[in-house]
Amino acid sequence: MGGDLFGSNAVRLDRGAETRAANAVLIDLNQVATLTETLTVMARARETGYRTVVSDRAGLAGDPFAGELAVGSASGQVDAGPLAGPTGLATRNQLLRIEEELGVEAYAGSTALEPPVA
């Protein structure tokens, strides 16, 4: 996974995809300026056959948005960090609330490990 290698940056992602430097990109919500830029990087990752992993460990101080972004963008994976921290707990609780509302069918489950559909 290209974490800091890509830095949630579309240009860096394109460069890495050309050389197949990784198979996934870590989406750190504090590494880009806007949600639009974040969604652009996520779309570009899918176009190149890369997976996306949404990270909430970016100093969001208990904000559950990473879980919402992961589900809303069909990321399939979340790097929620430790349960001891407020953000990791908030993200996990939000994912449980989303599953409660949408049902278990909405969860990617083991399909998150299958190759992405371009």
Summary of the structure (lengths in Angstrom):
residues: 118
radius of gyration: 13.8
end to end distance: 17.8
largest distance: 40.8
contacts: 351
relative contact order: 0.15
helix: 47%
strand: 11%
